Amino acid sequence: MHRKILYAAAALAVVGSAACSRGGDKFPALANDFVFTTLSFSPSGATQVGLHVLVDPKTGDTLRLDGMLDDYTPASIAHQRAYYRSVDSQLTAIGRDRLDPQTQADYDLLYNGMKFAAFSLDSERFYQRKPQLYPEVLGSALFANISLEYADTATRSRDLTARLEKVPWFVGVALLNLNASNDVYRKVALDEMSGVADLINGPGATFVKGTPSEARYKAAQGPALAALAHYAAFVRDTLPKKGTFDWRMGRSMFDQKWKYYLQASVTPDEMLKSAEDSMRTIRHEMLLLAGPLHASWFPGHKHTGDSAAVLNAIVGEVLARIGQDHTNRDSLVETGQRTVADLEKFVVDHRVLSQTDFSNIKVIPTPEFERGIYGVGGANFAPALQPKLSSFYWVTPIPKEWPAAQAEAKLREYNRYKFLTLTIHEAMPGHLVQGDYANRVTPEWRRLLRVVFGPNSYIEGWAVYAEQMMEVLGENGGDAVKAHLVALKADLRLYSNVIIDVRLQTMGMDGDSAVALMVRDAFQERPEAVAKLQRAQLDYVQLNTYPVGLREWWDFRHAVEAQEGSAFNLCRFHDQVLSYGPIPVPAVRRLYFARVAPTATMPPSRCEVAGK
């Protein structure tokens, strides 16, 4: 598959001028400009969403973004700050109250994006404090040229080489910027920069082999690797002597990011209490479900100790037995393809939504370059700027070199029931179906704004809601009790994420206590819990994305059911809420209850059942 280069600036000029000519409303032009300008601030991200070439309408300069790296110089940071101040002024001049309800939702989304960007630049300042930021951005930029088929191999090799040639400059900027850190950040930065070096020497060198850029790439390799080695020495030896930046962000920063990142109606304190209550309720429910299975499967196993230890022993043994029901190690991709086909039929037969054509969704093995990130599988959307391309459900094969015990452990974790919910989440009717509905939004400026800046709480919340909604409708892999036990185990992980995120970042929880909570109360293996602790130390609020989004979706649906009573139609509800596109769930809720129709090309409705 070859993706055509999109000259996005031309689209920007057409949409902007057309919007202004339709009555002087300047918001569509501002929204369009905001999408493309902010993407141009991050060439590594622009490549991933399908923006490859941009012509600056003011200077006429052509930016070939696929060959550029993100610019963290003081001049660039100052330019970005000035741009966001300009956007703020333009939004004030436009005035939210003069807009229709749909455009008010867009206004709020743009305003939040602008304020979040300013918060990142002025308050977080991770470009000065997170040494891992630089290898992550660099690795992502180089990897995008290799893995995304936006052009032929020769063009992408040229772009990759152009980025490689800029590595010494990129590292030099990082060395000047960084003035604080901590042990966790430095450890991860060193590990990740080593991974970037491996990417340059391995997949990158292989990718350009035989192309016109091969000689240039080889010439750039030495200086790039030397710059990375210099960076590693700086992080290891010099950065510890500079300022200390605590990974615990504290209540004020946590609350601000919570507002911008999640765009939800629930507060951190409310979510923490809900999570702690849910953990207790779920564990009790798991014991009730597991008890009869345990008595049948392990009649000779008598467990003693405190109530928590007995519960863990009984439920743990039952979960381990359920985990034995899994596919063959060489059949994961085929199982994914078959599962998606079965889920398509279920979605159509049960009128989960009106869409019946899912031909845009392809199930393929995860590309080898991506298997380090997608250890089991994942959703890969069509780029926002090229929405007619296919979307993929990637399923990661188990490496042939893995010993039997290692493969078996992975298959037990992703057993029949867990693999089913993974496929629901990533593909059907989770991420890929939600993404297809999002691409139906019109006009184009609105679609782009919502797809590029839509909150993850909407996106991930929908996918987890889809798992639970499908189970309620009867999609359970053939055994309702086993499926529900596996689902409840997943819920424990969601809520333990809430607890460790809030308590580590704002309440002084120590790392050992966080690991103990995950192992003891959420049935996580210790290596997994230790990795989750590091993730919670490296970022904040992000771990709340899934449970907060899930809560928002269920609260919304229950409110609709309460209002509509016997007239509630699940298919019609799903069609409408997905057709608003990814805006915050509270905004979807306002539009829905105000009876504001989506501006989208809806699929032909199948929601009315004959005779009802």
N, C-alpha and C positions, 0 to 999 in steps of 0.2 A: 504494500500500500504506500503510495506516495502522496503527501499532502501538499497542495499548492500553496505557494507563498501568498500571504494576504497583505495587500497594501491598505492597512487599516486607516491611515490618515485620510485617504480619499473617502472612505465611508463616513468618517467623522465629519468631514466638511459638508457632505451631502445631507446627512441627518440633521446637523446643526442648523444649516441655512433653511432647510425645509420647515423645521420646528418653529424657527423665528418668523417665517413668512405666514404661518398659520395663526396669526393673532398676537404675536409678540411675546409669547411665553418663552422665557429664556432658560427654563429649567432643563428641558431635554438636551439642549446644546451643552449646558454645564455638566450634566450627568455623563454625556458621551465623552467630553473632554476629560472628566475626572477618571473614567475607566482607563483611557489610553495613556494619559499622562502618568498616572500612578504605576501602571504597568511598565512604562518606560524607565521609571526609577529603579526597577528590578529586572534587568534583562534575563536573569536566570529564571524568574517566574514567568516573564513574558513568553519565552519559548514554550513553556509547558502549557500555556493556555491558547497558543496558536497565533500570537502576535510576533511577527518576524521582521517586518520592515515598517518604520514609521517616519513620515515626513513632518518635520516641525512646521506648523502652519505660519509661525511668525518669522522664522529664519530661512525656511526652505531647505534646511539641512536634512539629509536622509540618514536615519539611524538604522543600521543593520544589526538588530538587537541580538541575533544568534551568535555573533562574534564578539559581543561585549560582555564585560563583567560588571557586577554591581559596584557603584561608586560610593565609598564611605569617606571621601575627603571632606574637610571642613567646608569647602566651597559648595560641594554637592548637598551636604546636610543643610547648609544655609539656604540654598535654592529650594530645597524641599519644604523647609519651614515657611519660606515666603509664599510658596504656592498654596500651602494649606491655609495660611492667613488670608490669601486672596479668595480662596473658595469660601471661607467663612464669611467674608464680606459680601460676596455675591449671593450666598444663601440668605443672608439678612436682607439684602436689597430685594430679592425675589419675594420673600415672605411666605411662610408655610400656609397661613390661613387663607390665602387667595387661591390655593390649589385644590383640585378635586381629591376625593379620598384616596384613590389609587396613587396619584402623584404625591400626596402627603406621605404615603408609605415609602415611596422612592426617596423623597426628601429626607425622611428620618434615617433611611439606610445610608444615604450619602453623607449626611451630617455625622452619623456615628462613625463611618469610615474615616472621615476627615479628623474627627476628634481622637479616634484611636491611633491614627498615624502620628498626630501631634504628641499624644501621650507617650508613644514608643520613642519618639525622637527626644523629647524633653525630660521625661520622667524615668523611663526604663534605661535609656541610653546604653543598650546592650552592645552597641558597636564599640563602647569604651570598656565594657565590663565582662563580656562573654567571649573568651578566646575561642570557644567552640563554634561561634557564629561564622567565623571565616572559613574553616574547612567545610562546614555544612553548606554554605552558599557556593563555595567553589566546586565542591563535589557535585552538587545538584546541577550547576551550570554545565560542567563538562559531561556529566552523565546524560543530560537532556539531549545534547548533540548526538550522542551514541544511540540512545534508546528510542527517541521519538522520530517517526518516519515522516517528518514534515517536508523533506526534499530527498533527492537522490543521494547516494552515499558520497559521491565526490563533493557535492555542495556542503553536506553536513561535516565531512572531513575538513574542508576549508574553514568552516565555522569553528570546529573544535580546535583546530590549529591556531586560529586567531585568538581564541580564548586562552590557550596554553601560553602563547607569547606574552600575554598580559599578566601572567601569574606573578612574576617578580614585582611589578608595580602594585598589584593587589595586596601582596604580602607586606610590601613596604608601607602601605597605608595602614594596615592592621598594626604594625609595630609602633607607628606613631600614635595611633588612637588608644590602644589598650593601656589603662592606668590602674586597674583594680581587678581582682579575681578571688577565687577560693579553691580549695583542694579539689572539690568535685568537678568544677568547671575545667580546671587545668588537666585533670586526668582524662576527661572525655575529649578535650581538644587534642591532646597528644595522640590518643587512639584514632580519632577521626582524621587527623592530618596524615597519619600513617596509611589510612585507608585511601586517601586521595592520591598519595604516591603510588600505591598499588594500582589504582585506577589508571593513572597515567602510564605506568610501565606495562600493564596488562591489557585490559579491554581497549584503552585508547590507542595504544600502539598497534594492536591487532586490527582495530577498526580502520585506521588510515592506510594499512598496508596495501600497496598496489594502486593507490590513488595518486593524483598529481600533487597532493599535499604531503606525501610521505617524507620527503627530504626536509621540508620545512618543519614538520612535526619533530623529526629526530633532532634538528638543530635547536628547537625550543625546549626539548626534554631536559637537557643538562641544566640550563639556567633555572627552569621551573623547579626541578628537584632540589637544586641548591637553595633556592628560596624557601622551600618547604622545610629543609633541614635547618636553616637559619631560624625559621619560625619556631620549630620544635625546641631548639636550644633556648630561644627567648622565653617561651612558655615555661620551660623546665627550670631555667636558671635565673632569669631576670625578673619575670613577672611576679614571682612570689615576694620579691623585695619591694614591689610597688604597693598601692593601697589594697585593702581587703574589702571585698563586697560580699555580704552575707547572702547565701542563696535563700534564706528565709525572708520573704518580701514584706511581711508585716501586714497588719489589717488594712491600713489606708491604701497601699498599692494593690492588695488583693481585691478590695472592694471596687476600686476603679477599673481594674482589668475585668473583673466579673461583669460589670456593667457594659463595657465596650465589647468584650469577646462573646458573651453569651446572649446579650440582649433579651433577657428573660424576665419574668415577673416575680420569680422566687429569689429570696435573699440567701446569702451563704449560711446564716444561722438557721433559717427555716430548712434549708436543704440538709444541713448537718443533723438536725433533730430527726428529720424524716428518715435519713439514712440509718441512723442508729436504731430507731424504732423498727425499720424494715429488716435490718439484720437479725434482730431477735425473732421477729415474726416468721421470717423465711426459714431460719434454722429449725424452729419448732415444726413448721409445716413439713420440712424435709424429713424430720424424724418420724412423723406420723406416716408419711408415704413409704419411707424406707423400712420401717419396722416389720411389716408383713413379708416383704421380700427377703429381709435378713433372716427371719425365722425359717423361711422356706429354703434359702440357699445355704445358710450357715447354722444349722440347728445345734451344732456343738459349741458354737462360739458364745461364751458368756463374758461380758465386759463389766469391769468394776471401776470404781473411782468416782470423781465428782461428776455431776450431771453433764457438764460440757465435754469431759473426756469420753463418757459413754456415748453421747450423741455423735461426737466426731468419729469414734470407732465404728459405730453401726452404719452411719451414713457413708463414711469413707470406704468401707468394705463393699457396700452396695454400689456406689459409684464406680469403684474399680471393676466390679463384675459387669456392670452395664458397658463400661469402656471396651470390653472384649468383643462387642458387636460392632465390627468396622469392616471397611472394604479392604481389598488386597493392596499391598504397597505399590503395585504397578498399575492400579486401576483408578487412581484418584481423578485424573482428568476425565476419563470416561464416566466416572460416577458423577462428576460435576455436570457434564453435558446431559446425562440422563435425568439428574435431579432438576435441572433448569426446565427441561421439557415437561417433567411431571408437574412442576410448580406452575408453569404456564397453563397447563390444562386445569389445575385446581383454581387458579385465579379467574380463568374464563368461566368455568362451570359454576363457581360460587359467586360470580358477579362481584368480585372484590372491587373492581373498577371497570370502566367502559373499554379501555384499550384492549385490543385483541391481537394486534400486529406487533410482535416483538422481534421481528427479523433484524432490527438494528443491533441486537444484543448477540455477541459472539462469545462462545466459551472455548478458550484456548489455553495451552500451557503457559504459565508465566514466563515471559522472556528471561533468558538466563541472566541478563544484566540486572534484573529486578528481583531476583530470588532471595537476595540478602535482606531486602526490605519486606517483601511479601512471602513470609515463611510458609504460609498455607494457601492464601489466596487473597484476592482483593478486586475492587472495582476500578476500572480505568475508563473515565468518561471521555467521550469525544471532546476535543478542545473547545472552549467556550466560543472561540471565533470561527470554528469549523464544525458546527453542530451536526451536519449531515453525515459526517464520518461515523463509522461504527463505534459502539461502546463495547468494552470487553469485560467479561468476568474471567479473571486470571486464576487458574488453579495450579498450584506449585507441586510438581512431581517430587517424590522422595528420591534424593540422589542415590544412584546405583551403588556408590561406594559406602553408603551408610551400613553399619553392621545391623544384624537383625534386631538386636535389643533396642537400638536407637530408633529404628523405624517403627517398631512395635509401640514404643512409648508415645511417639507422635500420633500414631493411628488410634491409640486408646483415648488420647485427649480429644482428637477430632473423630469421634466415633459416629455411628449412624445418625444419632440425634443431634450432636453438635455440628456435624457437617451439614445437616439439613438447615439448621438455623443460620449457619454461616452463609449458605447459599441464598436463603431468604434475605438476609441482611445486605449482602453485597449486590445481589442481582434481582431476584424476583419475589416480591414486588418492592424490594428495598432500593438501594442507591440507583441502580441503572434505570429502573422505571421512574423513580422520582426525577432523575436527570432528564429523561425523555419528556416528561410533562413540563419541566422547567424550560425546555427549549421551544415549547409551544407559545410562550409568553410573547405578546406584541405590545407596542412596536419594538423594533430592534434595540433601541437605546435602553429601553426598560429591561429587556431580556438580558442584555450584557451586564447592566448594573446589578441585577439580582443574581445572576449566575456567578459573577466574579466576586461580589461582596456579600453574598448571602451568608448568614451565620451558620456555623457548624452545628449549633444546637438544633436548628431546624433539620439539617441534613442528616446528622447522626441520630438525632431523636427520632426522625421518621423511620430510619432503618431498624432501630431497636423496637420501636412501636410495631413495625411490620412483623418482626419475629413473634411478638406476643399476640398480635391480632390474628395471625395465621394459625397459631396454636389454639386460640379460642374457637376459631372456625372449624377445627378438627384436623389440621395438618400436623401430625405428630409422629410420622415415621412408623406407624403401625402399633405403637404402644403408648397410651396416654400417660401412664404413671411414670415410665422410664423417661419419656420425653420431658415431662414436667420436672422431674428431679434434675435433669441436666440443665433445663432452663433456669431453675432456681439457683443452681450453682453459679450460673452466669450472672444472675441478679446479685448474688453475694459479692461478686467481683465489682460490679457497678457501684454498689453502696460502700464497699470498703475503699474504693477510689475516692469517693466523696470525703470520707472520714480522714484518710491520711493526707489528702490535699489540703483541707481546711486546717486540720490540727498541726501538721508539720509547718505550714507556711505562716500561720497566724497565732498558734497557741503553744508553741514550744515543744511539741511532741518529738521524742527522740527516735532515731532511726531503728533501734532495736525493737522498740514498742510497735512501730509501724509494721515491721516484718512479722513480729509475733501475731499481730492482729490478722494479717493476711493469711498466715499459715494456720493459725488456730481456728479462726472464725469463718474464713472464706475458702478453705480447702485448697489453697494454692501451695505448690511445691516451693521449697525454700529458694532455689535459684531464681524462679520466676518472681518471687516476692522481693528478693534483693534487687533484681533488675527494675521492678516497679518502683522501689524506693528511689533508685537513682533517677528514674524518669520524673518522679515527683519533686526531686531536688533541682532538676535541670529546668523545669518549667512549672508554672503555677496556673491554676484555674482550668487548664486544658483537660485534666482528668475528670472534671465535672461535666464536660460536654454531653456525654451520652446519658447519664442519669437525669440531668436537668432537662435536656431535650425530650427525653421519654416522659417525664412528669408533665411538661408543657402540653405534649400531644394528648396524653390521656385526660388531663384536666379539661382540655378544650373539647375533646370528643364527648366526655361525660356531660359537660354543660350543654352541648348541642342536643344530646339525647334527652336530657331533662326538659329542655324547652320544646322540642318537637314531638316528644312522646311517641305514639304509635305511627306517626308520619315519618319518623327517622328512617332514612335509607342509606345504608353503609356505602354502597356504590356511589350514590350521588354525592355524599359527603367527601369521599376520597377524590372523586373527579374534581370537585370544586376547590378543595384546599390545596391539592397539588398544582392546579392550574394557576394559582396566584404566584407560583414560583417561590424560590427560597428567600423569603423575608422572615423576620422574627415571628414566632408562633403567636405572640400577643397581637401583632399587627394583622396576621391572618384572621385571628379571632375577631378583631374589630371589624374588618371588612365583611366577614361572613355574617355576623349578627346585624350589621347595617344593611345587609342584602345588596352589597356592591358586587357586581358580577366581575369575574376575572377578565382581563383583556388578553385572551389566549385563543388559539385555534383548538377548541375542545374536540376530543374524539367523538364519533357518533354515540349517543347515549344508549347503553344497554341496561339501564338501572331499573326500569319499570318491568316487573314480572307480569306476564299475562295473567289476567284474572284477579289482580290486586289493585 
